[in-house]
Amino acid sequence: MSTTVRPIAPSSSSTNLSSLLQGGVVHLLKRKTNSGCTAVPRNLGLRFAHGKYIAFLDNDDMFTSTALEELYTVAEQTGADVLHAEKWFSINADALGNNLNGKISVVCWERTANVSRPEVITSNLGERVLQFAQHKLYWHVWSKFFRRDFLAKNSLEFPVIKIADDMLFSFYCLCLADKYVRIPNVFNLYRARQDSVSQDISSGEQLFRRTFRIILEGTTLLDKFMSELDFFKQHGEFKYAAINFFVQNHFSYTLGLCSQLPPHAIEKILHEEFAAEMGNNAELISYLFHLSNIQQAQLIQTNQQLAGLRQQYDALQKNLGK
């Protein structure tokens, strides 16, 4: 679909920007060095923020001109701790650069029916966890709007982990929010870029190491967070569901590498990563982890072959029926 989006962009007038800064409306914070992950600057912004609400905008995103006005209005009307948008605009920035006159699509990755008006989700934490694990509540923080006192009251910050900090932060908020509201508003324009952190895969070995480190650190952080909540102490099945979702979501990135890297190279990487955590058990654990990777890859390949055979069978049956 074609649509017109009026983004909020930096003013070309240095005078206007200076007047805003002097009036205390806008504060620009800049780190001396690049942290290499999004968690550090996001946390910096959280610590300096003093408004009623918090919104996050990555460098490959843009807000529509009415985005914050819309979100503020809905948040005030619903009293939400978190507003959760299901859809966003998407455009290929590499093809079009900053020219937004091209074709823009509306994207939704959530595996559930969309809402037509603001809707408070269930207060049942078990159901929330399952919806998250079933991709019915996506975790991108740029598609959300947070009440600042809710974040402050729960001392919520982004865990300093590459790539997965938004997934963990959104999960924490989902578990702790009294009022979590899904909204139909489309206010964020995502510009797909090949130089973003999430697209930086460099090499098969580097991707495998990075993904494995995320799994190790992320499961530890998840376990720590859930272990402090009585609900998960009493309902271990939901704790398992959350960790299983996190591991499987990142585990899938390593499956394709099983055929690209020789087994001894993968085993060496795993042994090095496990050694610091598992000591004398590193060799066995790395072998079992690699074996599980291979088996999952083979299972996916088998299911694909079965699907192809099923299509051939259906086509044959259709031809015989003529």
Secondary structure as GFF3:
##gff-version 3
##sequence-region A 1 322
A	DSSP	alpha_helix	14	22	.	.	.	ID=ss1
A	DSSP	alpha_helix	39	48	.	.	.	ID=ss2
A	DSSP	beta_strand	53	54	.	.	.	ID=ss3
A	DSSP	beta_strand	61	63	.	.	.	ID=ss4
A	DSSP	alpha_helix	67	78	.	.	.	ID=ss5
A	DSSP	beta_strand	82	85	.	.	.	ID=ss6
A	DSSP	beta_strand	88	92	.	.	.	ID=ss7
A	DSSP	alpha_helix	93	96	.	.	.	ID=ss8
A	DSSP	beta_strand	105	107	.	.	.	ID=ss9
A	DSSP	beta_strand	119	120	.	.	.	ID=ss10
A	DSSP	alpha_helix	125	133	.	.	.	ID=ss11
A	DSSP	three_ten_helix	141	143	.	.	.	ID=ss12
A	DSSP	beta_strand	144	147	.	.	.	ID=ss13
A	DSSP	alpha_helix	148	153	.	.	.	ID=ss14
A	DSSP	alpha_helix	165	176	.	.	.	ID=ss15
A	DSSP	beta_strand	180	183	.	.	.	ID=ss16
A	DSSP	beta_strand	188	192	.	.	.	ID=ss17
A	DSSP	three_ten_helix	197	199	.	.	.	ID=ss18
A	DSSP	alpha_helix	204	227	.	.	.	ID=ss19
A	DSSP	alpha_helix	230	234	.	.	.	ID=ss20
A	DSSP	alpha_helix	236	255	.	.	.	ID=ss21
A	DSSP	three_ten_helix	256	258	.	.	.	ID=ss22
A	DSSP	alpha_helix	263	278	.	.	.	ID=ss23
A	DSSP	three_ten_helix	279	281	.	.	.	ID=ss24
A	DSSP	alpha_helix	282	321	.	.	.	ID=ss25
###
